[in-house]
C-alpha cells in the first residue's frame, strides 16, 4: 500500500531568500531556504476532527506511544490518570488502517497493546481494545528511556510502512540508565523513526527531552498540567497522521573550496543540522529533516565561498530535497533552489542584509541567549543571566515573537523591552522556567 | 545553395570555425580564440571567380569584372573620401573543390597551403583560405537576410567545460558543477554587422551581467532608397529584470521601424511610433511574474532607456528616452562633431535649468539618475525625436552611457572613433567598446556605428 505515486504525496517547492551581492573580497553567503510541501494531507490542528482520514487514504503509517509508568507518575495521582486519558485520546486520533502499539515504560519497556511483538491495525475494535488495555497501566519502577525507544524501534520496524513515528511521555529524569546508553539508543533509532517527546510536571530534565526530540526529528514540549495532556496528545497524533513522506533530506551542493559554516532549521523551531551531514557524492551532503505533511519550514544556510573578482557570479550552493534510498541512491523530490554569490562594487547592494536572513539570525540568537541566560541563572550568575535574558527580551520584542516574549515575562521583570532592560524575578515558578527553556527554540516567521 | 552572381558583400567566412566569433575581412587569426584562419578549410565551390573545370580561360566571369581578368570586384563602398575599396580575402582565387591547385593566376600563384609571402599591401592580401577535399558548399553562409541580432549569437561550440576552473562540467543552470562559477552568457558580449552598419555590446568589467541590448537592421524605403536602423537600450539596474526590459524594447522598436519604413512612414514618425511600441513591450514585462531568482522586497517594474537612429540617403533621424546617446561625427574631421540627443537625466536637467554647469552636474553622484525611461512606472512617456539633414558624409554613433562616460564630449568621441568608421563599422564599434573597457568598463557598453548617408548597395539585398 505504501505508494509514492499517490496523488496526495506532497509537492515540494524551494524558495531562496538572500542578498547575493558581496563586496570585493567578500566570502560569506547566507540564505534562508524555505521548503514548502503542499498537496498532501492536512496537518491536524486542535480544531480539526480526529478522524480526518478514511481508510486507505494516505500512506501507511505506524505509531508507537510510549507512556512513562515509573513510580513517580503516581505523585500526584492525577499524573498517571492524565497520561492514561492522553493516551486514550491519542488512540482515538489514530486513523483507520494505521499500525499502532502502546508501550509501558519504566526501567524496562513492556508492550501494553497489542503485545506479542506485533502492531495492531487501527479500526473501531482495536482502538477500543487498546483503551481497555490502558486500564492495566499502573505506576511503579524506574526510568530508562533508551529501552523504550529500542522496543519502539523493534516494533515499528516489524511492519512495512512509509511513516514511522513515536510519541514519548516522561515525567522524570532518565535515572536508570547512563546518559551514554540513552545516547546509543538515540543513535541507533535516528533515521528509523521520528519521535515527539513531552515532559509532564516539572521533575524532568529539559535537555534530555529536547535531545530526544532533536535526535529523532520531532517536537519537544512541556505539559506542566497533566490535564492538558489529552489535547496535546491528540494534536501530536494528528500531526503525525498528516505526514505523507518520511526520511526527507535536505541535499546541499557547494562548489569546490567552499566551507559550510552552518545549516540549521530556523522555523518552526531552531534545530542545528550542521553536524548531521551525510556525504552524498562529490561536494554534496544530506541533512535529515524527517517526515513531512502539508507544511513549510525554513532553513538557514551559511557558506564561505572562495572569493572571486568584481563582476563575477557563482553558485554558492544548490539546495534540493531527496529521499535517500538504502542502496545509496536517492529519490529526488524535484524542487531545488540556488544560492548565488555576485561580487559588486555597489556598496548599497553589498551592504544590505536580506530581511529574512536578518530575522532568522535574530531568532537563532534569541534561542541561544535564552538558553545561556537560564544556564547563568541556575549557576547563580545574576549579572550574566540579566544581560542574556535582557537581550532575549529585546530580540523577542523586535521580531514580534510574542509567545516567547510572554514566557520571558514570567522569568524576568521587563523594564524596557526595546532597550533590553530587565530585572530577574526573585521567585520564578519552576514550570515557567522549564516552559521557557523548552520552547526557547520556537521561532516566528518574518512579518510580510 | 544557389550560386551568387557577385562576390558577396560580407566575407564568406563570416565566423571563426573554431569558436564562432564573427570575423572581419583581413583577419589572419580569430580575435577571440586565436584560431589560425589560414588553416581554415577551403571555400565552397561557389566562389564566383573560380572555375571548376580548371580551365581559367573558360571561367564564367561576371561580365563587368571580366575586364580585370582574374581579380574579383571588390565591394563598393559608398560615399566619397573613403579609403579605396579593398579586396576581401575570400574573393581571392584559391584551389578548386578537389583540393588541387588551380592553374597559376597571373600576378598571384595560388599554391594550396602556401603561407602568405611578402608584405601584404592591403589587410586582405595576407590571408589565404585553403579548401579541403570535397568541401561542403553549404558550410559558410553567404549573404543571408539579416537575422534579429539577439537571436544570432551562437552557442559555444563543443562540450561545456567551465571557463573558470577548466575542470568542471557546466550544468543546466549555467554554473560549473565543480567550482560553481557562472558561465559566460550569450549576452555578455555580442557583435553584429548587418549590411553597412554594425553594433557591439559588452558586459564590461564590473557588472555581472549585460543589461544592454541592441537591434540593427536595414531595409528599403518605398522609393527604393536604403534605410539603416540602429536601436540601443540600457536596462535600469535598480529595476527588476533590466536585461529583459532592454531586450524587449530593442526588439520591439527595431521590428516597429522595419515594418513602418518600407510602407512609407516618415522616418521621424516611425521612430516616434517605435519608441511607443518599445514602451508597450517593456510595460508588458511588468505583468509577468518575476524570475525565481529575483527576490527583492520591493520590486520595481522592469525599465530601460532607448536611443535609436534611422539613416537614409538624405535624412538622419534620432529618437531617445533616457540617457543613452547618439553622436554625429563627420567623415571630414576638420568639421565639428555633435551630440544629437539630450539626456533625460538629473545632470542634463540641472544644466538645462542653468543651476549647474556641465562639469559640476556630471561630477555629482546624482548625475546619472535618469528622469525618463521606458517601463510601467514611468511618469509620462515623452519620446524625443529629432531629424537632421547633414550636408556631408559622416558616422552616427549610437551608444549607452557605458561608452560616453569615457568620452562624454562629442570631440572626445570623435577623437577615439577610427577614421574609417564608415567603411569598417564593426571595427569602429569594437574600438569604441575597447575604449570603454580600457577606461575601466564600469558599466555595460553598447555601441552601434551607422554610416551616413545610407549606402545604396546592399540595402536591397536583405
Interface residues (C-beta under 8 A of the other chain):
Chain A: X15 X16 X17 X18 X253 X254 X255 X256 X257 X258 X283 X305 X306 X308 X310 X311 X312 X313 X314 X315 X316 X318 X338 X340 X342 X343 X344 X345 X355
Chain B: X164 X165 X168 X173 X175 X176 X177 X178 X179 X180 X181 X182 X203 X204 X205 X206 X207 X208 X209 X292 X293 X295 X297
